[in-house]
Amino acid sequence: MTSKVTEEALGYEQARDELIEVVRRLEAGGTTLEESLALWERGEELAKVCRRWLDGARARLDAALAEEEEEEEGTAGEADGE
C-alpha cells in the first residue's frame, strides 16, 4: 500500500489506532528482522498520515481564530467610529 493510498483511505483515528498496534508489536519483540522492518516502515507511514491530519486541523483552527479576530477588530472599529 502506498502512502497516497493510505492517506486517502485512513482517517486520523484509524491511522492512530493502527500506529499504536504497530508500536505495541515492535515493543513486544518476537518478530524477525524482516517483520520488524516492515512494521517500522508501516509505522512511519502511519505517523505521516497522523501528522498530515493534525497539521490540517491546526491550519483550520488558526484560520478560524484569525477570522474571529478580524471580526472582533471590525466590530471594535465600528463601535469606535460611532
Summary of the structure (lengths in Angstrom):
residues: 82
radius of gyration: 21.2
end to end distance: 61.3
largest distance: 74.5
contacts: 185
relative contact order: 0.11
helix: 89%
strand: 0%
